[in-house]
C-alpha cells in the first residue's frame, strides 16, 4: 500500500500529500509509543490491545490515499 501511494504521489496535490504524510506520521508515532510501552510491560493486555489497535487507522488510510486523484 505504501508503494502504491508513493507511485501516485506525483498525481496528488501537494496539500493532499502533506495531509496524508502527516496522518501517517501521527499514526507511526502512536505505534512506536505503544511498542515502547509494551516492551516495558509485555504482560499488560491493555497495552497489547492498544498496540494492535494503532495499526487499524494506518490500514484504513493507505488504501484510501492510494485511490486519491490529483483533484483532491
GUZA-301366 format. One line per field, with one value per atom (N, C-alpha, C): residue number from 1; residue in one letter; atom name; x, y, z. Coordinates in nm, 2 decimals. Layout:
// GUZA-301366
k	NUM | ... $
r	A | ... $
a	CA | ... $
east	X | ... $
north	Y | ... $
up	Z | ... $
//
This chain:
// GUZA-301366
k	1 | 1 | 1 | 2 | 2 | 2 | 3 | 3 | 3 | 4 | 4 | 4 | 5 | 5 | 5 | 6 | 6 | 6 | 7 | 7 | 7 | 8 | 8 | 8 | 9 | 9 | 9 | 10 | 10 | 10 | 11 | 11 | 11 | 12 | 12 | 12 | 13 | 13 | 13 | 14 | 14 | 14 | 15 | 15 | 15 | 16 | 16 | 16 | 17 | 17 | 17 | 18 | 18 | 18 | 19 | 19 | 19 | 20 | 20 | 20 | 21 | 21 | 21 | 22 | 22 | 22 | 23 | 23 | 23 | 24 | 24 | 24 | 25 | 25 | 25 | 26 | 26 | 26 | 27 | 27 | 27 | 28 | 28 | 28 | 29 | 29 | 29 | 30 | 30 | 30 | 31 | 31 | 31 | 32 | 32 | 32 | 33 | 33 | 33 | 34 | 34 | 34 | 35 | 35 | 35 | 36 | 36 | 36 | 37 | 37 | 37 | 38 | 38 | 38 | 39 | 39 | 39 | 40 | 40 | 40 | 41 | 41 | 41 | 42 | 42 | 42 | 43 | 43 | 43 | 44 | 44 | 44 | 45 | 45 | 45 | 46 | 46 | 46 | 47 | 47 | 47 | 48 | 48 | 48 | 49 | 49 | 49 | 50 | 50 | 50 | 51 | 51 | 51 | 52 | 52 | 52 | 53 | 53 | 53 | 54 | 54 | 54 | 55 | 55 | 55 | 56 | 56 | 56 | 57 | 57 | 57 | 58 | 58 | 58 | 59 | 59 | 59 | 60 | 60 | 60 | 61 | 61 | 61 | 62 | 62 | 62 | 63 | 63 | 63 | 64 | 64 | 64 | 65 | 65 | 65 | 66 | 66 | 66 | 67 | 67 | 67 | 68 | 68 | 68 | 69 | 69 | 69 | 70 | 70 | 70 | 71 | 71 | 71 | 72 | 72 | 72 $
r	X | X | X | X | X | X | X | X | X | X | X | X | X | X | X | X | X | X | X | X | X | X | X | X | X | X | X | X | X | X | X | X | X | X | X | X | X | X | X | X | X | X | X | X | X | X | X | X | X | X | X | X | X | X | X | X | X | X | X | X | X | X | X | X | X | X | X | X | X | X | X | X | X | X | X | X | X | X | X | X | X | X | X | X | X | X | X | X | X | X | X | X | X | X | X | X | X | X | X | X | X | X | X | X | X | X | X | X | X | X | X | X | X | X | X | X | X | X | X | X | X | X | X | X | X | X | X | X | X | X | X | X | X | X | X | X | X | X | X | X | X | X | X | X | X | X | X | X | X | X | X | X | X | X | X | X | X | X | X | X | X | X | X | X | X | X | X | X | X | X | X | X | X | X | X | X | X | X | X | X | X | X | X | X | X | X | X | X | X | X | X | X | X | X | X | X | X | X | X | X | X | X | X | X | X | X | X | X | X | X | X | X | X | X | X | X $
a	N | CA | C | N | CA | C | N | CA | C | N | CA | C | N | CA | C | N | CA | C | N | CA | C | N | CA | C | N | CA | C | N | CA | C | N | CA | C | N | CA | C | N | CA | C | N | CA | C | N | CA | C | N | CA | C | N | CA | C | N | CA | C | N | CA | C | N | CA | C | N | CA | C | N | CA | C | N | CA | C | N | CA | C | N | CA | C | N | CA | C | N | CA | C | N | CA | C | N | CA | C | N | CA | C | N | CA | C | N | CA | C | N | CA | C | N | CA | C | N | CA | C | N | CA | C | N | CA | C | N | CA | C | N | CA | C | N | CA | C | N | CA | C | N | CA | C | N | CA | C | N | CA | C | N | CA | C | N | CA | C | N | CA | C | N | CA | C | N | CA | C | N | CA | C | N | CA | C | N | CA | C | N | CA | C | N | CA | C | N | CA | C | N | CA | C | N | CA | C | N | CA | C | N | CA | C | N | CA | C | N | CA | C | N | CA | C | N | CA | C | N | CA | C | N | CA | C | N | CA | C | N | CA | C | N | CA | C | N | CA | C | N | CA | C | N | CA | C | N | CA | C $
east	0.08 | 0.00 | 0.09 | 0.19 | 0.28 | 0.35 | 0.38 | 0.44 | 0.34 | 0.22 | 0.11 | 0.10 | 0.10 | 0.09 | 0.21 | 0.33 | 0.45 | 0.44 | 0.39 | 0.38 | 0.28 | 0.17 | 0.07 | 0.10 | 0.21 | 0.24 | 0.24 | 0.30 | 0.30 | 0.17 | 0.07 | -0.07 | -0.15 | -0.10 | -0.17 | -0.13 | -0.22 | -0.18 | -0.08 | 0.00 | 0.10 | 0.02 | -0.09 | -0.17 | -0.22 | -0.26 | -0.31 | -0.20 | -0.08 | 0.03 | 0.08 | 0.08 | 0.12 | 0.02 | -0.11 | -0.21 | -0.19 | -0.17 | -0.16 | -0.03 | 0.08 | 0.21 | 0.20 | 0.13 | 0.12 | 0.03 | -0.07 | -0.16 | -0.07 | 0.01 | 0.09 | 0.19 | 0.25 | 0.35 | 0.28 | 0.16 | 0.09 | 0.06 | 0.02 | -0.01 | 0.12 | 0.22 | 0.35 | 0.41 | 0.39 | 0.43 | 0.35 | 0.22 | 0.14 | 0.18 | 0.21 | 0.26 | 0.39 | 0.48 | 0.61 | 0.60 | 0.51 | 0.49 | 0.43 | 0.33 | 0.27 | 0.37 | 0.45 | 0.56 | 0.65 | 0.69 | 0.79 | 0.72 | 0.60 | 0.53 | 0.51 | 0.48 | 0.46 | 0.60 | 0.71 | 0.84 | 0.87 | 0.82 | 0.84 | 0.75 | 0.63 | 0.53 | 0.46 | 0.54 | 0.48 | 0.36 | 0.34 | 0.22 | 0.09 | 0.10 | -0.01 | -0.10 | -0.22 | -0.31 | -0.37 | -0.39 | -0.44 | -0.34 | -0.21 | -0.11 | -0.10 | -0.12 | -0.13 | -0.24 | -0.36 | -0.48 | -0.45 | -0.39 | -0.36 | -0.26 | -0.16 | -0.06 | -0.13 | -0.21 | -0.28 | -0.38 | -0.45 | -0.55 | -0.48 | -0.36 | -0.29 | -0.26 | -0.26 | -0.24 | -0.37 | -0.48 | -0.61 | -0.62 | -0.60 | -0.61 | -0.51 | -0.39 | -0.30 | -0.35 | -0.40 | -0.45 | -0.57 | -0.65 | -0.76 | -0.71 | -0.61 | -0.57 | -0.50 | -0.41 | -0.32 | -0.40 | -0.50 | -0.58 | -0.66 | -0.71 | -0.79 | -0.70 | -0.58 | -0.48 | -0.44 | -0.42 | -0.37 | -0.48 | -0.60 | -0.71 | -0.73 | -0.67 | -0.69 | -0.64 | -0.70 | -0.65 | -0.61 | -0.56 | -0.50 | -0.60 | -0.72 | -0.82 | -0.85 | -0.79 | -0.82 | -0.72 $
north	-0.12 | 0.00 | 0.13 | 0.12 | 0.24 | 0.26 | 0.15 | 0.16 | 0.22 | 0.18 | 0.24 | 0.39 | 0.43 | 0.57 | 0.64 | 0.59 | 0.65 | 0.67 | 0.57 | 0.58 | 0.69 | 0.71 | 0.80 | 0.94 | 0.96 | 1.09 | 1.20 | 1.18 | 1.29 | 1.33 | 1.24 | 1.27 | 1.34 | 1.35 | 1.42 | 1.56 | 1.64 | 1.78 | 1.78 | 1.88 | 1.89 | 1.90 | 1.96 | 1.97 | 1.83 | 1.75 | 1.62 | 1.53 | 1.54 | 1.46 | 1.50 | 1.63 | 1.68 | 1.62 | 1.63 | 1.58 | 1.43 | 1.35 | 1.21 | 1.17 | 1.24 | 1.22 | 1.25 | 1.36 | 1.40 | 1.30 | 1.25 | 1.15 | 1.02 | 0.98 | 0.86 | 0.88 | 1.00 | 1.03 | 1.02 | 1.07 | 1.06 | 0.92 | 0.84 | 0.70 | 0.63 | 0.65 | 0.59 | 0.62 | 0.75 | 0.78 | 0.71 | 0.69 | 0.62 | 0.47 | 0.42 | 0.28 | 0.26 | 0.36 | 0.35 | 0.36 | 0.46 | 0.47 | 0.35 | 0.29 | 0.17 | 0.05 | 0.04 | -0.06 | -0.05 | 0.08 | 0.10 | 0.06 | 0.11 | 0.07 | -0.08 | -0.15 | -0.29 | -0.36 | -0.31 | -0.36 | -0.35 | -0.25 | -0.23 | -0.31 | -0.34 | -0.42 | -0.52 | -0.62 | -0.71 | -0.80 | -0.81 | -0.89 | -0.81 | -0.68 | -0.59 | -0.61 | -0.67 | -0.70 | -0.57 | -0.47 | -0.34 | -0.28 | -0.29 | -0.24 | -0.32 | -0.45 | -0.54 | -0.49 | -0.47 | -0.43 | -0.29 | -0.20 | -0.06 | -0.07 | -0.15 | -0.17 | -0.22 | -0.32 | -0.37 | -0.27 | -0.20 | -0.10 | 0.02 | 0.04 | 0.16 | 0.13 | 0.01 | -0.02 | 0.00 | -0.01 | 0.00 | 0.13 | 0.25 | 0.37 | 0.37 | 0.32 | 0.31 | 0.22 | 0.11 | 0.02 | 0.07 | 0.16 | 0.23 | 0.35 | 0.42 | 0.54 | 0.51 | 0.41 | 0.38 | 0.35 | 0.26 | 0.23 | 0.35 | 0.43 | 0.55 | 0.65 | 0.67 | 0.76 | 0.72 | 0.59 | 0.54 | 0.56 | 0.58 | 0.60 | 0.74 | 0.83 | 0.97 | 1.01 | 1.12 | 1.17 | 1.31 | 1.37 | 1.50 | 1.61 | 1.58 | 1.69 | 1.71 | 1.62 | 1.64 | 1.72 $
up	0.00 | 0.00 | 0.00 | 0.08 | 0.08 | -0.05 | -0.12 | -0.25 | -0.35 | -0.35 | -0.43 | -0.41 | -0.28 | -0.25 | -0.31 | -0.29 | -0.34 | -0.50 | -0.57 | -0.71 | -0.75 | -0.67 | -0.71 | -0.66 | -0.59 | -0.53 | -0.63 | -0.74 | -0.84 | -0.90 | -0.89 | -0.93 | -0.83 | -0.71 | -0.60 | -0.58 | -0.53 | -0.50 | -0.38 | -0.37 | -0.26 | -0.13 | -0.12 | 0.00 | 0.05 | -0.05 | -0.02 | 0.03 | -0.04 | 0.00 | 0.15 | 0.17 | 0.31 | 0.41 | 0.39 | 0.48 | 0.51 | 0.40 | 0.42 | 0.49 | 0.46 | 0.53 | 0.67 | 0.71 | 0.85 | 0.92 | 0.86 | 0.92 | 0.95 | 0.85 | 0.87 | 0.98 | 0.99 | 1.10 | 1.23 | 1.25 | 1.38 | 1.41 | 1.32 | 1.34 | 1.37 | 1.30 | 1.33 | 1.47 | 1.51 | 1.65 | 1.75 | 1.73 | 1.82 | 1.83 | 1.72 | 1.71 | 1.79 | 1.76 | 1.83 | 1.98 | 2.03 | 2.17 | 2.23 | 2.16 | 2.22 | 2.22 | 2.11 | 2.11 | 2.23 | 2.26 | 2.37 | 2.50 | 2.52 | 2.64 | 2.66 | 2.55 | 2.55 | 2.58 | 2.53 | 2.56 | 2.71 | 2.77 | 2.92 | 3.00 | 2.95 | 3.03 | 2.93 | 2.89 | 2.79 | 2.83 | 2.96 | 3.01 | 3.02 | 2.99 | 3.00 | 2.88 | 2.91 | 2.80 | 2.73 | 2.82 | 2.76 | 2.66 | 2.69 | 2.60 | 2.47 | 2.49 | 2.37 | 2.28 | 2.34 | 2.26 | 2.20 | 2.27 | 2.22 | 2.11 | 2.12 | 2.01 | 1.89 | 1.90 | 1.78 | 1.72 | 1.80 | 1.75 | 1.68 | 1.71 | 1.65 | 1.50 | 1.46 | 1.32 | 1.23 | 1.29 | 1.22 | 1.14 | 1.20 | 1.12 | 1.00 | 1.01 | 0.90 | 0.79 | 0.83 | 0.73 | 0.66 | 0.72 | 0.66 | 0.57 | 0.62 | 0.54 | 0.41 | 0.42 | 0.30 | 0.17 | 0.18 | 0.05 | 0.01 | 0.10 | 0.06 | 0.00 | 0.05 | 0.00 | -0.14 | -0.16 | -0.29 | -0.40 | -0.36 | -0.45 | -0.49 | -0.42 | -0.44 | -0.58 | -0.63 | -0.76 | -0.74 | -0.85 | -0.84 | -0.81 | -0.82 | -0.79 | -0.65 | -0.56 | -0.42 | -0.35 $
//
